[in-house]
């Protein structure tokens, strides 16, 4: 789950990377987006303090968190460690 906001430059940089990952692995990875401006309570419930923050869930359980803009290779490495 990608926590982002429209005014966030690093969020805009990560968005195409996440779209690319989603397209390349549609049967293994589901990427969802949560606009923190529109969903402040949900972001707070997950302890989101800065964006972009990506939460990785496996079988409904939070297994990892990535904070800040990172490269496709870095993001994929973190995701693949939980597949």
Buried (B, 14 or more C-beta within 10 A) or exposed (E): BBBBBEEBEBBBEBBEBBEBBEEEBEEEBEBEBBBBEEBEEBBEEBEBEEBBBBBBEEEEEEEEBBBEBBEBEEBBEBBEEEE
